[in-house]
Amino acid sequence: MCLQFNSPESLHTQLKQKLKKKIYKGVYQKKIPSERELMEEYNVSRTTVRFAVSSLVSEGVLTKSHGRGTFISTTPVQDWLGTFQSFTETIKKTGKTPGSQLLFKGVIHDFTKVESRLGIKKIYLIERLRFADQIPIAIEKHYFPENIGKKLEKYDLDTAVIYDLLEKELGLSLWRAKQSITSSIVMENDAKNLNISNRSSVLMSERIIFDSKGHPIEFLNSIFRPDMFSYNVEMKRSQENE
């Protein structure tokens, strides 16, 4: 955990990266240690600590509260209902950096729920852990007809925007979607990937996307950390006479 004092990289930059790594790994849950504690732990000056912390505050990773300490910022990503877009588009609109980690890809069998949604027997699953500024906030499970999945697996699914691949590379039309949002207790393996307690509640989204002819292209099951993601909807009062 020591800093490299002979490194050409400044001490405050090294400290910043170490603090950031601990935050993203969940070592610090709500707030970071005090200036004095960080000075003693890393054997650095108060100035070095303040430079590192100020940089993280500027990035929105941390927020200061006078007299209380420095807290980890948990401003949630917000998505608006009414139009559907990719996770990558949603994250970019919030000013954060999107990221992905492929967890699984391949043909699955005996998944009645998905079979009934897509109306087919051979299902291809792409499961990815999704990040915003390196913080894991969602798990997306994309279910496709096998022929579509086989085409998608040729691409780098750790970095690709799947909707872009469907439209630009495969020539498919993403015309409309039906979506439902509920809540559930997270499964143990999903909790581990999202770095949350296995007793946590999560947002569950199910979305079916259709082409212009009404054929289902994808069934998407998404799990979101509720402290890091929210859905918004704009409404207006009906003008009909009551």
N, C-alpha and C positions, 0 to 999 in steps of 0.2 A: 504493500500500500504506500510505500515511500515514494516521494517525488524524486526525479532525477535532477540533482542540482548541477550536474555538468552538461545537461542537455541544452542544445541551442534553443529549444522551446521554452518560453518563459514559465516561471513557476505558477503564476496565476492561471495561465492557459492549461497547464497540466492539472492543477487543482480543479478547475472548472470541469474538465472532462471526467475526472474521477467522481466528482459530486453528481454530475449528470448521469453517469453510469449507475451509481448507487440508487438514484431516484428512479430510473427506468427499470431497475431490477427489483424495486420495492423494498430496498434496505431501509429507506426513509419513507414512512407512510404518510405523515401529515406535515411535518416540519423538519428542517435540517438542524444539526447541532449549532450551538452558539458560536460566536466568533472565537471566544476563548478556547472552547473545546476543539475547534478546527485547527487553531494555532498549535495547540499541544499535540494533537494527533498527527499533523503533517510537518511539525517543526518549521513553521513559516511565520512571517510577520503578520501583524494585523492588516497592513496595507495589501499584502498578497491575498489574504482572505477576502477583503472588501472588494478588490478588483474582480476576483472570481465570482463572488456572489452577485455583484452588480451586473456583470455580464449575463448571468442566468436570469436575473430580473428583467433585463432589457429584452431577452429572448422570450419572455413570458413563461419560463419554466418555474420561476419562483416569484413570490410576492411578499413584500415586507409589511409587517403590521407593527406600528410604533408601540414599544413597550411590551410586545408579546412575542416577537421573534420573526423568523423568516419561514414562510410556509410554501409548500408545494402547490403550484397552481393546478386546479382541476377544472378549468373552464371546459365544458363539454362541447363536442362537435355537434352542430345543429343541422338537421336535414328538414327540408320543407316537403310536406305531402302535396300531391297534386300533379307533379311530374316525376318521372323516375330517371335517375342518373346513376352513374357508377360511383362506387365508394371513393375512387381516386378523385373524381370531379368534386364530390362533396367535401373531401378533406382540403383540396386546394382552395376552394371558395372560402374556407375559414382561415386561410393564411398559414396552414400547417403543411408539413411535408408528409405525403402518403408513403406507405411501404407495405410489402407483402412477404410472407414466408409460406412456401408450399408445404402443406402437411400430408396431403394424399392426392393421388390421381389414379384412376383406373375404373374398370367395369365392376359394378356391384350387382348382387342378385337378391331376390326375395325381399324387395323393399316395396311393399304393397302401397304405402302412402304415396310415394313418388310415382309409381306406375299408374295409379289412378289419376294423378294430376296431369301427367304427360300423355297418358293413353297408350303407352308402349311397355314392352317387357324388358328390353335391354337398356340399362341405365349406366351412364358414365358420370362419375363424381370427381369434381375438383374441389378440394377443401384447402382454404388458405387462412392463415392468421394475418389480420390487417392491423397496421400501425398508423398513428398520427404523431409526428415528431418522435418516432422510435418508441412510443408508448403503445403497448398492445391494447386495442379497444374493441375488436370484433373478430368473430370467426365466421367466414362465409363458406357455405356448402352449396356449390353450383351443381345441379343435376341436369344432365343433357341426354338427349337420345344418343346412343352409342356412336353413330356415324359422325355427329357433331363433335363429341368429346375426343374421338380419335384424331380429328383434324386439329383440335386445339392443343393436344398434347405435344405437338411438334414445336410449339413455341416456348419461350422462357416464361413459365408461369409464375416465377418469383417477381418478375418485373412488369409483365404484360398487363394492359388494361383489357379485360376480357370482352367488354362491350365493344371496344374498338376492333378487336380481332373478329368478332361476330359480324360487324358491319363492313369493315374495310377489307378484311382478308377473306372472309367466307361469303361475303355478299348477302348476308341475311338482313331483313328489315325488322327492327325492334319497334313494333307499332303501338302496342298498348300493354298495360299490365294490371293485374289485380293483386292487392296486397292486404294482409291482415297483420296486426301487431298485438301481441299478448305479453305476458310475463311468466317466468318459470324459475325454479331453483336450478342453478347451474349444475351440469354433470361434472364429475370429478376431473376428468381429463381436460375438459374445456376450462375449468377453473384454473388448472395448472398453467395452461397456455396463456390465459388472460391475466395471470398473476393476481387472482382474487381468492377469497375464502370459498371453500366448497359448500358453504352454507348461504352464499350470496344469491340474491335474485338478479335475473338478467332480463333484458328486453329480447323478445323473440319476434322476428319478422319473417313472414312467408310471402313470397312474391312469385307469381306466374307471369311470364312474358310471352306475348303472342306476336306472330307476324301479321302482315296486312291481310292475309287470308283467314285469320283466326286460328291458325295452327300454333300450338304451344311449342316454344323454342327452349325455354329454360324454367326450371323450378328452383328458386333460390331460398335457402333457409339461412338466416343470419342471426347471430347471437351477439348482443352488444352489452358492454359494461354500462349500467345506467348512470354511473357517476361521470362517464366520459362521452355519452352520446344521448341526444334527445331528438324527438320528432316534433315539428311544429306544423300547425295548420292555420290558415287564415279563413275566417268565416264572416258572413254578413247575415243580418236578420232578414227573414223573408218579408217581402212587401205585400204578400197576399192578405186580403182582408180576413180577419179572424171572426 
